[in-house]
């Protein structure tokens, strides 16, 4: 069964209130509405990191289906992984300090899982995208000053590559937008393949934004 693709009259539902994901979709001109997921982000023991983010993305998408029916839905979740240690969002300043101490001078992986549900409520795609990142040898004073900016909170791993935190990033290998929170290349490709987008770029680049509390 075919469904109408995403357009200004049929915007994509983003199951996230992340300002980073919102900004990415605005930037590439996909019409969308925000419906915040009420799913609590949990790290599932025994699962591989790629499975954790995909499972969370699926749960987020499912949680908003009853709010917006007959629409294309995008769910996503991002974590930072170093060796076997998974870093979510820091709980407080001490947690953030500990994260950045562990990550400094080392390579880590940023993994974003995303999924797509069609208007019939069926999951038609899910995948995990990995980007390798190295943080420089940041000093204690740099860590403390960065935490005081308030930027690290709400970000997996305790830093924002698109903000002040960029001063710490020595290099990346892979998708930059994946580190921000949404791998554009893979998401757009999946939407086109699944029928969520007729083609890309869209004729009308303006995105519709409706935030639900």
C-alpha positions in Angstrom: 0.0 0.0 0.0 1.3 3.4 -0.9 0.9 6.6 1.2 1.2 10.3 0.5 4.8 11.4 0.9 5.9 14.2 3.3 5.1 17.7 2.1 3.9 21.0 3.6 0.4 19.6 3.9 1.5 16.3 5.3 4.6 17.1 7.5 6.8 14.5 9.0 6.3 13.9 12.7 9.6 14.2 14.7 9.2 12.2 17.9 11.8 14.4 19.7 12.0 17.8 21.3 15.8 18.0 20.6 16.6 21.5 19.4 19.5 19.9 17.4 17.3 17.6 15.4 14.8 20.4 14.9 17.6 22.6 13.5 18.8 19.9 11.2 15.4 19.3 9.7 14.9 23.0 9.3 18.2 23.4 7.6 17.5 20.7 4.9 13.9 21.9 4.4 11.8 18.9 5.3 8.4 20.0 6.6 7.8 18.6 10.0 5.9 18.9 13.3 7.4 18.2 16.7 5.6 15.8 19.0 7.7 15.2 22.2 8.1 11.6 23.2 7.3 10.7 26.8 9.6 7.7 26.7 12.3 7.7 29.4 15.8 7.2 27.9 17.1 4.0 29.3 20.3 2.0 28.7 19.3 -1.6 28.2 21.8 -4.0 29.8 22.9 -6.9 27.7 22.3 -5.0 24.4 24.9 -3.8 22.0 25.0 0.0 21.7 23.6 -0.1 18.2 20.6 -2.0 19.5 20.1 0.3 22.4 19.7 3.4 20.2 17.5 1.7 17.7 15.3 0.3 20.4 15.0 3.8 22.0 14.2 5.3 18.6 11.5 2.8 18.0 9.9 3.3 21.4 9.9 7.1 20.9 8.2 6.8 17.5 5.6 4.4 18.8 4.8 6.7 21.8 3.5 9.5 19.5 1.5 7.4 17.1 -1.7 7.9 19.1 -1.2 11.7 19.0 -0.7 12.0 15.2 -2.3 9.3 13.2 -1.8 8.5 9.5 1.5 10.4 9.4 5.2 9.5 8.7 7.1 9.4 12.0 10.8 9.7 12.6 12.3 8.6 16.0 16.0 9.0 16.9 18.3 8.5 19.9 22.0 9.2 20.3 24.7 7.9 22.7 28.4 8.1 23.1 30.4 4.9 23.5 34.1 4.4 24.5 35.3 0.8 24.6 32.3 -0.8 26.3 31.3 2.2 28.4 28.1 4.0 27.3 27.7 7.7 28.0 24.2 9.2 27.9 23.3 12.7 29.0 25.1 13.9 32.2 22.9 14.0 35.3 24.8 16.9 36.9 28.1 18.8 36.9 30.0 16.0 38.6 28.7 13.5 36.1 29.6 15.7 33.2 33.1 16.3 34.7 33.6 12.6 35.0 32.5 12.0 31.4 34.8 14.6 29.9 37.8 13.3 32.0 37.2 9.8 30.6 36.8 11.0 27.0 39.7 13.5 26.8 42.6 12.5 24.6 40.8 9.4 23.4 38.7 8.1 20.5 35.1 7.4 21.0 32.0 6.5 18.9 28.9 8.6 18.6 26.0 6.3 17.6 22.6 7.5 16.5 19.8 5.1 15.9 16.8 6.2 13.9 13.6 4.6 12.7 10.7 5.5 10.3 7.1 4.5 10.7 4.7 4.8 7.7 1.2 6.4 8.0 -0.2 2.9 8.5 1.7 2.5 11.7 4.3 0.0 10.4 8.0 0.4 11.1 9.6 0.4 7.6 13.2 1.3 8.5 15.6 1.4 11.3 19.4 1.6 11.5 22.3 2.8 13.6 24.9 5.2 12.2 28.4 5.5 13.8 30.9 8.4 13.8 34.3 8.2 15.4 35.4 11.3 17.3 38.5 12.3 19.2 38.6 14.9 21.9 41.9 16.6 22.5 43.8 16.6 25.8 41.6 19.1 27.5 42.7 20.5 30.9 40.9 20.5 34.2 40.3 24.3 33.8 38.9 23.9 30.3 36.5 21.2 31.5 35.4 23.3 34.5 34.9 26.4 32.3 33.0 24.4 29.7 30.6 23.0 32.3 29.9 26.5 33.6 28.6 27.5 30.1 25.7 25.1 30.7 26.1 23.7 27.2 27.0 20.1 28.1 23.7 19.3 29.7 21.2 17.5 27.6 23.9 16.2 25.3 25.1 12.6 25.1 28.7 12.5 26.3 28.5 16.0 27.8 29.5 18.1 24.8 28.0 19.8 21.7 30.1 19.5 18.6 28.1 22.3 16.9 28.6 24.7 19.8 31.3 25.9 22.2 32.3 22.2 22.6 33.8 22.3 19.1 37.0 23.6 20.6 37.6 20.2 22.1 37.2 18.2 18.9 40.5 17.1 17.4 38.9 15.2 14.5 36.0 13.1 13.4 35.6 10.2 11.0 32.1 9.9 9.6 28.9 11.9 9.6 29.1 15.3 11.3 25.3 15.6 11.5 25.2 12.2 13.2 27.3 13.6 16.1 24.8 16.6 16.3 22.0 14.1 16.6 20.6 13.1 13.2 22.5 11.5 10.3 21.1 13.5 7.4 22.5 11.4 4.5 21.1 8.2 5.9 17.7 9.7 7.1 17.0 11.3 3.8 18.0 8.2 1.9 15.8 6.0 4.0 12.8 8.4 3.7 13.1 8.4 -0.1 13.5 4.6 -0.3 10.5 4.0 2.0 8.3 6.4 0.1 8.3 9.1 2.8 9.8 11.5 0.4 9.0 11.6 -3.3 12.5 12.9 -4.0 15.1 15.2 -2.5 15.7 18.2 -2.3 12.1 19.2 -2.0 10.6 21.8 -4.3 9.6 24.0 -1.3 12.5 24.3 1.2 10.4 25.9 3.9 9.6 23.7 6.8 6.5 23.9 9.0 7.1 23.8 12.7 4.4 23.2 15.2 5.6 22.4 18.7 3.4 20.3 21.0 4.1 20.7 24.7 
